[in-house]
Amino acid sequence: MTTKGMYSVYDIKSKSYAPPFLEITDGTAIRAISDIIANNPSHPFSRYSEDFRLVRIGFFEEESAKVDNDKFSEVIKLDQLTGE
Protein backbone atom coordinates (compact mmCIF):
# COMPACT_ATOMS: atom_id res chain seq x y z
CA MET A 1 0.00 0.00 0.00
CA THR A 2 1.10 3.55 -0.68
CA THR A 3 1.03 5.61 2.48
CA LYS A 4 1.66 9.34 2.63
CA GLY A 5 2.07 11.64 5.58
CA MET A 6 -0.67 14.12 6.40
CA TYR A 7 0.73 17.48 7.46
CA SER A 8 -0.55 20.79 8.75
CA VAL A 9 0.94 24.03 9.99
CA TYR A 10 0.02 25.05 13.52
CA ASP A 11 -0.32 28.77 14.28
CA ILE A 12 0.70 29.45 17.88
CA LYS A 13 -0.99 32.87 17.97
CA SER A 14 -4.41 31.78 16.70
CA LYS A 15 -4.11 28.29 18.24
CA SER A 16 -5.37 26.73 15.01
CA TYR A 17 -4.22 24.40 12.27
CA ALA A 18 -4.08 25.10 8.54
CA PRO A 19 -5.89 22.70 6.18
CA PRO A 20 -3.93 19.46 5.87
CA PHE A 21 -1.82 18.44 2.89
CA LEU A 22 -0.19 15.16 1.85
CA GLU A 23 3.50 14.52 1.24
CA ILE A 24 5.69 11.45 0.79
CA THR A 25 7.97 12.07 3.81
CA ASP A 26 8.74 14.63 6.49
CA GLY A 27 11.57 15.82 4.25
CA THR A 28 9.32 16.55 1.28
CA ALA A 29 6.84 18.31 3.59
CA ILE A 30 9.69 20.51 4.88
CA ARG A 31 10.70 21.24 1.28
CA ALA A 32 7.11 22.24 0.36
CA ILE A 33 6.95 24.70 3.27
CA SER A 34 10.48 25.95 2.51
CA ASP A 35 9.34 26.74 -1.05
CA ILE A 36 6.45 28.81 0.30
CA ILE A 37 8.78 30.73 2.59
CA ALA A 38 11.45 31.31 -0.07
CA ASN A 39 9.07 32.37 -2.84
CA ASN A 40 6.61 34.47 -0.83
CA PRO A 41 8.38 36.96 1.47
CA SER A 42 5.07 38.59 2.39
CA HIS A 43 3.44 35.28 3.40
CA PRO A 44 2.79 34.95 7.15
CA PHE A 45 5.03 31.83 7.23
CA SER A 46 7.87 34.09 6.08
CA ARG A 47 7.06 37.22 8.06
CA TYR A 48 6.14 35.52 11.35
CA SER A 49 7.96 32.20 11.09
CA GLU A 50 8.43 32.03 14.87
CA ASP A 51 4.63 31.64 15.21
CA PHE A 52 4.33 28.45 13.13
CA ARG A 53 5.13 24.74 13.46
CA LEU A 54 4.96 22.07 10.77
CA VAL A 55 3.28 19.00 12.26
CA ARG A 56 2.57 15.51 10.98
CA ILE A 57 -1.04 14.83 11.92
CA GLY A 58 -1.15 11.25 10.66
CA PHE A 59 -0.89 9.01 7.64
CA PHE A 60 -3.17 8.41 4.65
CA GLU A 61 -3.33 5.11 2.75
CA GLU A 62 -4.09 5.89 -0.89
CA GLU A 63 -5.60 2.51 -1.82
CA SER A 64 -8.03 2.25 1.11
CA ALA A 65 -8.45 5.92 2.12
CA LYS A 66 -7.69 4.81 5.68
CA VAL A 67 -6.44 7.58 7.94
CA ASP A 68 -4.16 6.78 10.87
CA ASN A 69 -3.83 9.80 13.14
CA ASP A 70 -2.04 8.02 15.99
CA LYS A 71 1.35 9.31 14.82
CA PHE A 72 0.97 13.05 15.54
CA SER A 73 4.31 14.82 15.96
CA GLU A 74 6.01 18.16 15.45
CA VAL A 75 8.32 18.05 12.44
CA ILE A 76 10.01 21.46 12.53
CA LYS A 77 9.60 25.03 13.76
CA LEU A 78 9.29 27.28 10.72
CA ASP A 79 11.82 29.78 12.09
CA GLN A 80 14.43 27.02 11.68
CA LEU A 81 13.79 27.29 7.93
CA THR A 82 14.27 31.05 7.80
CA GLY A 83 17.42 31.22 9.88
CA GLU A 84 15.81 33.46 12.48
mmCIF file as gemmi writes it, N, C-alpha and C atoms, coordinates in Angstrom:
data_model
loop_
_atom_site.group_PDB
_atom_site.id
_atom_site.type_symbol
_atom_site.label_atom_id
_atom_site.label_alt_id
_atom_site.label_comp_id
_atom_site.label_asym_id
_atom_site.label_entity_id
_atom_site.label_seq_id
_atom_site.pdbx_PDB_ins_code
_atom_site.Cartn_x
_atom_site.Cartn_y
_atom_site.Cartn_z
_atom_site.occupancy
_atom_site.B_iso_or_equiv
_atom_site.pdbx_formal_charge
_atom_site.auth_seq_id
_atom_site.auth_asym_id
_atom_site.pdbx_PDB_model_num
ATOM 1 N N . MET Axp A 1 ? 0.832 -1.192 0 1 0 ? 1 A 1
ATOM 2 C CA . MET Axp A 1 ? 0 0 0 1 0 ? 1 A 1
ATOM 3 C C . MET Axp A 1 ? 0.871 1.248 0 1 0 ? 1 A 1
ATOM 4 N N . THR Axp A 2 ? 0.399 2.267 -0.678 1 0 ? 2 A 1
ATOM 5 C CA . THR Axp A 2 ? 1.096 3.55 -0.682 1 0 ? 2 A 1
ATOM 6 C C . THR Axp A 2 ? 0.538 4.412 0.441 1 0 ? 2 A 1
ATOM 7 N N . THR Axp A 3 ? 1.417 4.778 1.338 1 0 ? 3 A 1
ATOM 8 C CA . THR Axp A 3 ? 1.025 5.61 2.477 1 0 ? 3 A 1
ATOM 9 C C . THR Axp A 3 ? 1.777 6.927 2.4 1 0 ? 3 A 1
ATOM 10 N N . LYS Axp A 4 ? 1.054 8.01 2.608 1 0 ? 4 A 1
ATOM 11 C CA . LYS Axp A 4 ? 1.66 9.343 2.631 1 0 ? 4 A 1
ATOM 12 C C . LYS Axp A 4 ? 1.378 9.978 3.976 1 0 ? 4 A 1
ATOM 13 N N . GLY Axp A 5 ? 2.285 10.878 4.359 1 0 ? 5 A 1
ATOM 14 C CA . GLY Axp A 5 ? 2.071 11.637 5.579 1 0 ? 5 A 1
ATOM 15 C C . GLY Axp A 5 ? 1.057 12.741 5.357 1 0 ? 5 A 1
ATOM 16 N N . MET Axp A 6 ? 0.27 12.989 6.397 1 0 ? 6 A 1
ATOM 17 C CA . MET Axp A 6 ? -0.67 14.121 6.401 1 0 ? 6 A 1
ATOM 18 C C . MET Axp A 6 ? -0.055 15.189 7.298 1 0 ? 6 A 1
ATOM 19 N N . TYR Axp A 7 ? 0.047 16.393 6.763 1 0 ? 7 A 1
ATOM 20 C CA . TYR Axp A 7 ? 0.729 17.481 7.464 1 0 ? 7 A 1
ATOM 21 C C . TYR Axp A 7 ? -0.175 18.702 7.579 1 0 ? 7 A 1
ATOM 22 N N . SER Axp A 8 ? 0.131 19.515 8.573 1 0 ? 8 A 1
ATOM 23 C CA . SER Axp A 8 ? -0.552 20.787 8.75 1 0 ? 8 A 1
ATOM 24 C C . SER Axp A 8 ? 0.455 21.756 9.359 1 0 ? 8 A 1
ATOM 25 N N . VAL Axp A 9 ? 0.118 23.022 9.318 1 0 ? 9 A 1
ATOM 26 C CA . VAL Axp A 9 ? 0.937 24.031 9.987 1 0 ? 9 A 1
ATOM 27 C C . VAL Axp A 9 ? 0.104 24.594 11.131 1 0 ? 9 A 1
ATOM 28 N N . TYR Axp A 10 ? 0.687 24.541 12.322 1 0 ? 10 A 1
ATOM 29 C CA . TYR Axp A 10 ? 0.025 25.05 13.518 1 0 ? 10 A 1
ATOM 30 C C . TYR Axp A 10 ? 0.441 26.492 13.755 1 0 ? 10 A 1
ATOM 31 N N . ASP Axp A 11 ? -0.545 27.351 13.995 1 0 ? 11 A 1
ATOM 32 C CA . ASP Axp A 11 ? -0.32 28.765 14.284 1 0 ? 11 A 1
ATOM 33 C C . ASP Axp A 11 ? -0.44 28.964 15.793 1 0 ? 11 A 1
ATOM 34 N N . ILE Axp A 12 ? 0.673 29.279 16.428 1 0 ? 12 A 1
ATOM 35 C CA . ILE Axp A 12 ? 0.702 29.454 17.879 1 0 ? 12 A 1
ATOM 36 C C . ILE Axp A 12 ? -0.2 30.6 18.329 1 0 ? 12 A 1
ATOM 37 N N . LYS Axp A 13 ? -0.216 31.689 17.563 1 0 ? 13 A 1
ATOM 38 C CA . LYS Axp A 13 ? -0.986 32.874 17.966 1 0 ? 13 A 1
ATOM 39 C C . LYS Axp A 13 ? -2.501 32.633 17.906 1 0 ? 13 A 1
ATOM 40 N N . SER Axp A 14 ? -2.959 32.007 16.825 1 0 ? 14 A 1
ATOM 41 C CA . SER Axp A 14 ? -4.409 31.779 16.698 1 0 ? 14 A 1
ATOM 42 C C . SER Axp A 14 ? -4.836 30.441 17.303 1 0 ? 14 A 1
ATOM 43 N N . LYS Axp A 15 ? -3.844 29.62 17.68 1 0 ? 15 A 1
ATOM 44 C CA . LYS Axp A 15 ? -4.107 28.294 18.242 1 0 ? 15 A 1
ATOM 45 C C . LYS Axp A 15 ? -4.985 27.462 17.311 1 0 ? 15 A 1
ATOM 46 N N . SER Axp A 16 ? -4.598 27.472 16.012 1 0 ? 16 A 1
ATOM 47 C CA . SER Axp A 16 ? -5.373 26.734 15.014 1 0 ? 16 A 1
ATOM 48 C C . SER Axp A 16 ? -4.433 26.108 13.987 1 0 ? 16 A 1
ATOM 49 N N . TYR Axp A 17 ? -4.975 25.123 13.294 1 0 ? 17 A 1
ATOM 50 C CA . TYR Axp A 17 ? -4.225 24.396 12.275 1 0 ? 17 A 1
ATOM 51 C C . TYR Axp A 17 ? -4.702 24.789 10.882 1 0 ? 17 A 1
ATOM 52 N N . ALA Axp A 18 ? -3.752 24.868 9.947 1 0 ? 18 A 1
ATOM 53 C CA . ALA Axp A 18 ? -4.076 25.103 8.539 1 0 ? 18 A 1
ATOM 54 C C . ALA Axp A 18 ? -4.679 23.817 7.959 1 0 ? 18 A 1
ATOM 55 N N . PRO Axp A 19 ? -5.386 23.915 6.827 1 0 ? 19 A 1
ATOM 56 C CA . PRO Axp A 19 ? -5.894 22.702 6.184 1 0 ? 19 A 1
ATOM 57 C C . PRO Axp A 19 ? -4.753 21.727 5.898 1 0 ? 19 A 1
ATOM 58 N N . PRO Axp A 20 ? -5.005 20.441 6.063 1 0 ? 20 A 1
ATOM 59 C CA . PRO Axp A 20 ? -3.933 19.456 5.869 1 0 ? 20 A 1
ATOM 60 C C . PRO Axp A 20 ? -3.537 19.279 4.41 1 0 ? 20 A 1
ATOM 61 N N . PHE Axp A 21 ? -2.312 18.785 4.226 1 0 ? 21 A 1
ATOM 62 C CA . PHE Axp A 21 ? -1.817 18.438 2.892 1 0 ? 21 A 1
ATOM 63 C C . PHE Axp A 21 ? -1.037 17.129 3.007 1 0 ? 21 A 1
ATOM 64 N N . LEU Axp A 22 ? -0.891 16.439 1.886 1 0 ? 22 A 1
ATOM 65 C CA . LEU Axp A 22 ? -0.193 15.158 1.846 1 0 ? 22 A 1
ATOM 66 C C . LEU Axp A 22 ? 1.195 15.324 1.251 1 0 ? 22 A 1
ATOM 67 N N . GLU Axp A 23 ? 2.157 14.575 1.787 1 0 ? 23 A 1
ATOM 68 C CA . GLU Axp A 23 ? 3.504 14.52 1.238 1 0 ? 23 A 1
ATOM 69 C C . GLU Axp A 23 ? 4.063 13.123 1.464 1 0 ? 23 A 1
ATOM 70 N N . ILE Axp A 24 ? 5.104 12.782 0.729 1 0 ? 24 A 1
ATOM 71 C CA . ILE Axp A 24 ? 5.694 11.45 0.785 1 0 ? 24 A 1
ATOM 72 C C . ILE Axp A 24 ? 6.406 11.209 2.116 1 0 ? 24 A 1
ATOM 73 N N . THR Axp A 25 ? 7.177 12.203 2.576 1 0 ? 25 A 1
ATOM 74 C CA . THR Axp A 25 ? 7.965 12.074 3.809 1 0 ? 25 A 1
ATOM 75 C C . THR Axp A 25 ? 8.001 13.413 4.537 1 0 ? 25 A 1
ATOM 76 N N . ASP Axp A 26 ? 8.526 13.377 5.761 1 0 ? 26 A 1
ATOM 77 C CA . ASP Axp A 26 ? 8.735 14.633 6.492 1 0 ? 26 A 1
ATOM 78 C C . ASP Axp A 26 ? 9.63 15.57 5.683 1 0 ? 26 A 1
ATOM 79 N N . GLY Axp A 27 ? 10.645 15.004 5.04 1 0 ? 27 A 1
ATOM 80 C CA . GLY Axp A 27 ? 11.571 15.821 4.251 1 0 ? 27 A 1
ATOM 81 C C . GLY Axp A 27 ? 10.899 16.549 3.104 1 0 ? 27 A 1
ATOM 82 N N . THR Axp A 28 ? 9.999 15.88 2.397 1 0 ? 28 A 1
ATOM 83 C CA . THR Axp A 28 ? 9.317 16.549 1.284 1 0 ? 28 A 1
ATOM 84 C C . THR Axp A 28 ? 8.302 17.561 1.8 1 0 ? 28 A 1
ATOM 85 N N . ALA Axp A 29 ? 7.745 17.325 2.983 1 0 ? 29 A 1
ATOM 86 C CA . ALA Axp A 29 ? 6.845 18.315 3.59 1 0 ? 29 A 1
ATOM 87 C C . ALA Axp A 29 ? 7.628 19.568 3.978 1 0 ? 29 A 1
ATOM 88 N N . ILE Axp A 30 ? 8.825 19.375 4.537 1 0 ? 30 A 1
ATOM 89 C CA . ILE Axp A 30 ? 9.686 20.512 4.876 1 0 ? 30 A 1
ATOM 90 C C . ILE Axp A 30 ? 10.039 21.285 3.609 1 0 ? 30 A 1
ATOM 91 N N . ARG Axp A 31 ? 10.36 20.568 2.543 1 0 ? 31 A 1
ATOM 92 C CA . ARG Axp A 31 ? 10.698 21.239 1.279 1 0 ? 31 A 1
ATOM 93 C C . ARG Axp A 31 ? 9.515 22.057 0.75 1 0 ? 31 A 1
ATOM 94 N N . ALA Axp A 32 ? 8.306 21.519 0.838 1 0 ? 32 A 1
ATOM 95 C CA . ALA Axp A 32 ? 7.114 22.243 0.362 1 0 ? 32 A 1
ATOM 96 C C . ALA Axp A 32 ? 6.923 23.546 1.14 1 0 ? 32 A 1
ATOM 97 N N . ILE Axp A 33 ? 7.09 23.488 2.451 1 0 ? 33 A 1
ATOM 98 C CA . ILE Axp A 33 ? 6.949 24.7 3.265 1 0 ? 33 A 1
ATOM 99 C C . ILE Axp A 33 ? 8.112 25.653 3.003 1 0 ? 33 A 1
ATOM 100 N N . SER Axp A 34 ? 9.313 25.105 2.827 1 0 ? 34 A 1
ATOM 101 C CA . SER Axp A 34 ? 10.479 25.947 2.511 1 0 ? 34 A 1
ATOM 102 C C . SER Axp A 34 ? 10.27 26.714 1.217 1 0 ? 34 A 1
ATOM 103 N N . ASP Axp A 35 ? 9.644 26.065 0.22 1 0 ? 35 A 1
ATOM 104 C CA . ASP Axp A 35 ? 9.344 26.741 -1.046 1 0 ? 35 A 1
ATOM 105 C C . ASP Axp A 35 ? 8.392 27.912 -0.835 1 0 ? 35 A 1
ATOM 106 N N . ILE Axp A 36 ? 7.391 27.72 0.003 1 0 ? 36 A 1
ATOM 107 C CA . ILE Axp A 36 ? 6.447 28.81 0.296 1 0 ? 36 A 1
ATOM 108 C C . ILE Axp A 36 ? 7.192 29.979 0.922 1 0 ? 36 A 1
ATOM 109 N N . ILE Axp A 37 ? 8.028 29.684 1.899 1 0 ? 37 A 1
ATOM 110 C CA . ILE Axp A 37 ? 8.778 30.729 2.593 1 0 ? 37 A 1
ATOM 111 C C . ILE Axp A 37 ? 9.728 31.465 1.643 1 0 ? 37 A 1
ATOM 112 N N . ALA Axp A 38 ? 10.457 30.706 0.83 1 0 ? 38 A 1
ATOM 113 C CA . ALA Axp A 38 ? 11.453 31.309 -0.066 1 0 ? 38 A 1
ATOM 114 C C . ALA Axp A 38 ? 10.833 32.133 -1.183 1 0 ? 38 A 1
ATOM 115 N N . ASN Axp A 39 ? 9.665 31.714 -1.672 1 0 ? 39 A 1
ATOM 116 C CA . ASN Axp A 39 ? 9.065 32.373 -2.839 1 0 ? 39 A 1
ATOM 117 C C . ASN Axp A 39 ? 7.997 33.403 -2.504 1 0 ? 39 A 1
ATOM 118 N N . ASN Axp A 40 ? 7.672 33.552 -1.232 1 0 ? 40 A 1
ATOM 119 C CA . ASN Axp A 40 ? 6.615 34.474 -0.832 1 0 ? 40 A 1
ATOM 120 C C . ASN Axp A 40 ? 7.033 35.248 0.424 1 0 ? 40 A 1
ATOM 121 N N . PRO Axp A 41 ? 7.895 36.236 0.283 1 0 ? 41 A 1
ATOM 122 C CA . PRO Axp A 41 ? 8.384 36.955 1.468 1 0 ? 41 A 1
ATOM 123 C C . PRO Axp A 41 ? 7.296 37.674 2.264 1 0 ? 41 A 1
ATOM 124 N N . SER Axp A 42 ? 6.15 37.933 1.653 1 0 ? 42 A 1
ATOM 125 C CA . SER Axp A 42 ? 5.072 38.593 2.391 1 0 ? 42 A 1
ATOM 126 C C . SER Axp A 42 ? 4.107 37.601 3.038 1 0 ? 42 A 1
ATOM 127 N N . HIS Axp A 43 ? 4.306 36.316 2.807 1 0 ? 43 A 1
ATOM 128 C CA . HIS Axp A 43 ? 3.444 35.28 3.401 1 0 ? 43 A 1
ATOM 129 C C . HIS Axp A 43 ? 3.669 35.249 4.918 1 0 ? 43 A 1
ATOM 130 N N . PRO Axp A 44 ? 2.619 35.025 5.697 1 0 ? 44 A 1
ATOM 131 C CA . PRO Axp A 44 ? 2.794 34.947 7.154 1 0 ? 44 A 1
ATOM 132 C C . PRO Axp A 44 ? 3.847 33.923 7.602 1 0 ? 44 A 1
ATOM 133 N N . PHE Axp A 45 ? 3.994 32.81 6.878 1 0 ? 45 A 1
ATOM 134 C CA . PHE Axp A 45 ? 5.025 31.826 7.228 1 0 ? 45 A 1
ATOM 135 C C . PHE Axp A 45 ? 6.415 32.453 7.149 1 0 ? 45 A 1
ATOM 136 N N . SER Axp A 46 ? 6.591 33.399 6.227 1 0 ? 46 A 1
ATOM 137 C CA . SER Axp A 46 ? 7.875 34.085 6.076 1 0 ? 46 A 1
ATOM 138 C C . SER Axp A 46 ? 8.021 35.219 7.089 1 0 ? 46 A 1
ATOM 139 N N . ARG Axp A 47 ? 6.994 36.019 7.215 1 0 ? 47 A 1
ATOM 140 C CA . ARG Axp A 47 ? 7.062 37.215 8.057 1 0 ? 47 A 1
ATOM 141 C C . ARG Axp A 47 ? 7.038 36.899 9.549 1 0 ? 47 A 1
ATOM 142 N N . TYR Axp A 48 ? 6.311 35.858 9.938 1 0 ? 48 A 1
ATOM 143 C CA . TYR Axp A 48 ? 6.144 35.522 11.354 1 0 ? 48 A 1
ATOM 144 C C . TYR Axp A 48 ? 6.496 34.062 11.613 1 0 ? 48 A 1
ATOM 145 N N . SER Axp A 49 ? 7.598 33.617 11.04 1 0 ? 49 A 1
ATOM 146 C CA . SER Axp A 49 ? 7.955 32.2 11.091 1 0 ? 49 A 1
ATOM 147 C C . SER Axp A 49 ? 8.018 31.65 12.513 1 0 ? 49 A 1
ATOM 148 N N . GLU Axp A 50 ? 8.351 32.486 13.478 1 0 ? 50 A 1
ATOM 149 C CA . GLU Axp A 50 ? 8.432 32.03 14.869 1 0 ? 50 A 1
ATOM 150 C C . GLU Axp A 50 ? 7.072 31.598 15.429 1 0 ? 50 A 1
ATOM 151 N N . ASP Axp A 51 ? 5.986 31.972 14.756 1 0 ? 51 A 1
ATOM 152 C CA . ASP Axp A 51 ? 4.632 31.638 15.214 1 0 ? 51 A 1
ATOM 153 C C . ASP Axp A 51 ? 4.107 30.312 14.679 1 0 ? 51 A 1
ATOM 154 N N . PHE Axp A 52 ? 4.869 29.624 13.828 1 0 ? 52 A 1
ATOM 155 C CA . PHE Axp A 52 ? 4.333 28.452 13.133 1 0 ? 52 A 1
ATOM 156 C C . PHE Axp A 52 ? 5.182 27.204 13.338 1 0 ? 52 A 1
ATOM 157 N N . ARG Axp A 53 ? 4.5 26.052 13.349 1 0 ? 53 A 1
ATOM 158 C CA . ARG Axp A 53 ? 5.132 24.738 13.46 1 0 ? 53 A 1
ATOM 159 C C . ARG Axp A 53 ? 4.55 23.824 12.388 1 0 ? 53 A 1
ATOM 160 N N . LEU Axp A 54 ? 5.409 23.11 11.676 1 0 ? 54 A 1
ATOM 161 C CA . LEU Axp A 54 ? 4.959 22.066 10.765 1 0 ? 54 A 1
ATOM 162 C C . LEU Axp A 54 ? 4.762 20.81 11.596 1 0 ? 54 A 1
ATOM 163 N N . VAL Axp A 55 ? 3.58 20.208 11.496 1 0 ? 55 A 1
ATOM 164 C CA . VAL Axp A 55 ? 3.279 19 12.261 1 0 ? 55 A 1
ATOM 165 C C . VAL Axp A 55 ? 2.769 17.901 11.34 1 0 ? 55 A 1
ATOM 166 N N . ARG Axp A 56 ? 3.143 16.666 11.672 1 0 ? 56 A 1
ATOM 167 C CA . ARG Axp A 56 ? 2.57 15.514 10.981 1 0 ? 56 A 1
ATOM 168 C C . ARG Axp A 56 ? 1.364 15.092 11.805 1 0 ? 56 A 1
ATOM 169 N N . ILE Axp A 57 ? 0.19 15.126 11.189 1 0 ? 57 A 1
ATOM 170 C CA . ILE Axp A 57 ? -1.036 14.825 11.921 1 0 ? 57 A 1
ATOM 171 C C . ILE Axp A 57 ? -1.503 13.386 11.712 1 0 ? 57 A 1
ATOM 172 N N . GLY Axp A 58 ? -0.799 12.646 10.871 1 0 ? 58 A 1
ATOM 173 C CA . GLY Axp A 58 ? -1.146 11.253 10.659 1 0 ? 58 A 1
ATOM 174 C C . GLY Axp A 58 ? -0.65 10.751 9.324 1 0 ? 58 A 1
ATOM 175 N N . PHE Axp A 59 ? -1.227 9.631 8.909 1 0 ? 59 A 1
ATOM 176 C CA . PHE Axp A 59 ? -0.885 9.013 7.636 1 0 ? 59 A 1
ATOM 177 C C . PHE Axp A 59 ? -2.152 8.666 6.87 1 0 ? 59 A 1
ATOM 178 N N . PHE Axp A 60 ? -2.051 8.687 5.547 1 0 ? 60 A 1
ATOM 179 C CA . PHE Axp A 60 ? -3.175 8.406 4.652 1 0 ? 60 A 1
ATOM 180 C C . PHE Axp A 60 ? -2.77 7.285 3.713 1 0 ? 60 A 1
ATOM 181 N N . GLU Axp A 61 ? -3.567 6.213 3.672 1 0 ? 61 A 1
ATOM 182 C CA . GLU Axp A 61 ? -3.332 5.106 2.75 1 0 ? 61 A 1
ATOM 183 C C . GLU Axp A 61 ? -4.138 5.359 1.486 1 0 ? 61 A 1
ATOM 184 N N . GLU Axp A 62 ? -3.435 5.514 0.367 1 0 ? 62 A 1
ATOM 185 C CA . GLU Axp A 62 ? -4.092 5.893 -0.886 1 0 ? 62 A 1
ATOM 186 C C . GLU Axp A 62 ? -5.063 4.838 -1.409 1 0 ? 62 A 1
ATOM 187 N N . GLU Axp A 63 ? -4.747 3.558 -1.261 1 0 ? 63 A 1
ATOM 188 C CA . GLU Axp A 63 ? -5.604 2.51 -1.819 1 0 ? 63 A 1
ATOM 189 C C . GLU Axp A 63 ? -6.908 2.319 -1.042 1 0 ? 63 A 1
ATOM 190 N N . SER Axp A 64 ? -6.851 2.517 0.282 1 0 ? 64 A 1
ATOM 191 C CA . SER Axp A 64 ? -8.029 2.255 1.109 1 0 ? 64 A 1
ATOM 192 C C . SER Axp A 64 ? -8.691 3.511 1.657 1 0 ? 64 A 1
ATOM 193 N N . ALA Axp A 65 ? -8.019 4.639 1.547 1 0 ? 65 A 1
ATOM 194 C CA . ALA Axp A 65 ? -8.455 5.917 2.123 1 0 ? 65 A 1
ATOM 195 C C . ALA Axp A 65 ? -8.482 5.874 3.647 1 0 ? 65 A 1
ATOM 196 N N . LYS Axp A 66 ? -7.782 4.909 4.229 1 0 ? 66 A 1
ATOM 197 C CA . LYS Axp A 66 ? -7.692 4.807 5.68 1 0 ? 66 A 1
ATOM 198 C C . LYS Axp A 66 ? -6.787 5.913 6.207 1 0 ? 66 A 1
ATOM 199 N N . VAL Axp A 67 ? -7.217 6.537 7.29 1 0 ? 67 A 1
ATOM 200 C CA . VAL Axp A 67 ? -6.444 7.585 7.941 1 0 ? 67 A 1
ATOM 201 C C . VAL Axp A 67 ? -6.011 7.079 9.315 1 0 ? 67 A 1
ATOM 202 N N . ASP Axp A 68 ? -4.724 7.164 9.575 1 0 ? 68 A 1
ATOM 203 C CA . ASP Axp A 68 ? -4.163 6.783 10.873 1 0 ? 68 A 1
ATOM 204 C C . ASP Axp A 68 ? -3.615 8.042 11.501 1 0 ? 68 A 1
ATOM 205 N N . ASN Axp A 69 ? -4.29 8.556 12.51 1 0 ? 69 A 1
ATOM 206 C CA . ASN Axp A 69 ? -3.826 9.796 13.135 1 0 ? 69 A 1
ATOM 207 C C . ASN Axp A 69 ? -3.23 9.551 14.514 1 0 ? 69 A 1
ATOM 208 N N . ASP Axp A 70 ? -2.702 8.345 14.728 1 0 ? 70 A 1
ATOM 209 C CA . ASP Axp A 70 ? -2.041 8.022 15.994 1 0 ? 70 A 1
ATOM 210 C C . ASP Axp A 70 ? -0.583 8.46 16.019 1 0 ? 70 A 1
ATOM 211 N N . LYS Axp A 71 ? -0.074 8.976 14.937 1 0 ? 71 A 1
ATOM 212 C CA . LYS Axp A 71 ? 1.353 9.313 14.818 1 0 ? 71 A 1
ATOM 213 C C . LYS Axp A 71 ? 1.598 10.819 14.766 1 0 ? 71 A 1
ATOM 214 N N . PHE Axp A 72 ? 0.834 11.601 15.522 1 0 ? 72 A 1
ATOM 215 C CA . PHE Axp A 72 ? 0.967 13.052 15.545 1 0 ? 72 A 1
ATOM 216 C C . PHE Axp A 72 ? 2.328 13.431 16.107 1 0 ? 72 A 1
ATOM 217 N N . SER Axp A 73 ? 3.054 14.323 15.416 1 0 ? 73 A 1
ATOM 218 C CA . SER Axp A 73 ? 4.314 14.82 15.956 1 0 ? 73 A 1
ATOM 219 C C . SER Axp A 73 ? 4.722 16.127 15.284 1 0 ? 73 A 1
ATOM 220 N N . GLU Axp A 74 ? 5.455 16.944 16.029 1 0 ? 74 A 1
ATOM 221 C CA . GLU Axp A 74 ? 6.014 18.165 15.45 1 0 ? 74 A 1
ATOM 222 C C . GLU Axp A 74 ? 7.191 17.779 14.577 1 0 ? 74 A 1
ATOM 223 N N . VAL Axp A 75 ? 7.232 18.334 13.375 1 0 ? 75 A 1
ATOM 224 C CA . VAL Axp A 75 ? 8.318 18.046 12.437 1 0 ? 75 A 1
ATOM 225 C C . VAL Axp A 75 ? 9.411 19.101 12.548 1 0 ? 75 A 1
ATOM 226 N N . ILE Axp A 76 ? 9.015 20.387 12.467 1 0 ? 76 A 1
ATOM 227 C CA . ILE Axp A 76 ? 10.012 21.46 12.527 1 0 ? 76 A 1
ATOM 228 C C . ILE Axp A 76 ? 9.321 22.787 12.844 1 0 ? 76 A 1
ATOM 229 N N . LYS Axp A 77 ? 10.046 23.666 13.533 1 0 ? 77 A 1
ATOM 230 C CA . LYS Axp A 77 ? 9.595 25.028 13.759 1 0 ? 77 A 1
ATOM 231 C C . LYS Axp A 77 ? 9.972 25.819 12.508 1 0 ? 77 A 1
ATOM 232 N N . LEU Axp A 78 ? 9.035 26.594 11.973 1 0 ? 78 A 1
ATOM 233 C CA . LEU Axp A 78 ? 9.294 27.282 10.716 1 0 ? 78 A 1
ATOM 234 C C . LEU Axp A 78 ? 10.429 28.292 10.81 1 0 ? 78 A 1
ATOM 235 N N . ASP Axp A 79 ? 10.699 28.848 11.992 1 0 ? 79 A 1
ATOM 236 C CA . ASP Axp A 79 ? 11.821 29.783 12.086 1 0 ? 79 A 1
ATOM 237 C C . ASP Axp A 79 ? 13.165 29.077 11.884 1 0 ? 79 A 1
ATOM 238 N N . GLN Axp A 80 ? 13.203 27.767 11.99 1 0 ? 80 A 1
ATOM 239 C CA . GLN Axp A 80 ? 14.432 27.019 11.677 1 0 ? 80 A 1
ATOM 240 C C . GLN Axp A 80 ? 14.687 27.026 10.156 1 0 ? 80 A 1
ATOM 241 N N . LEU Axp A 81 ? 13.65 27.254 9.386 1 0 ? 81 A 1
ATOM 242 C CA . LEU Axp A 81 ? 13.789 27.292 7.933 1 0 ? 81 A 1
ATOM 243 C C . LEU Axp A 81 ? 14.171 28.669 7.41 1 0 ? 81 A 1
ATOM 244 N N . THR Axp A 82 ? 13.966 29.682 8.227 1 0 ? 82 A 1
ATOM 245 C CA . THR Axp A 82 ? 14.275 31.045 7.799 1 0 ? 82 A 1
ATOM 246 C C . THR Axp A 82 ? 15.582 31.548 8.364 1 0 ? 82 A 1
ATOM 247 N N . GLY Axp A 83 ? 16.17 30.807 9.278 1 0 ? 83 A 1
ATOM 248 C CA . GLY Axp A 83 ? 17.424 31.217 9.883 1 0 ? 83 A 1
ATOM 249 C C . GLY Axp A 83 ? 17.268 32.26 10.967 1 0 ? 83 A 1
ATOM 250 N N . GLU Axp A 84 ? 16.041 32.465 11.417 1 0 ? 84 A 1
ATOM 251 C CA . GLU Axp A 84 ? 15.813 33.463 12.481 1 0 ? 84 A 1
ATOM 252 C C . GLU Axp A 84 ? 15.992 32.864 13.847 1 0 ? 84 A 1
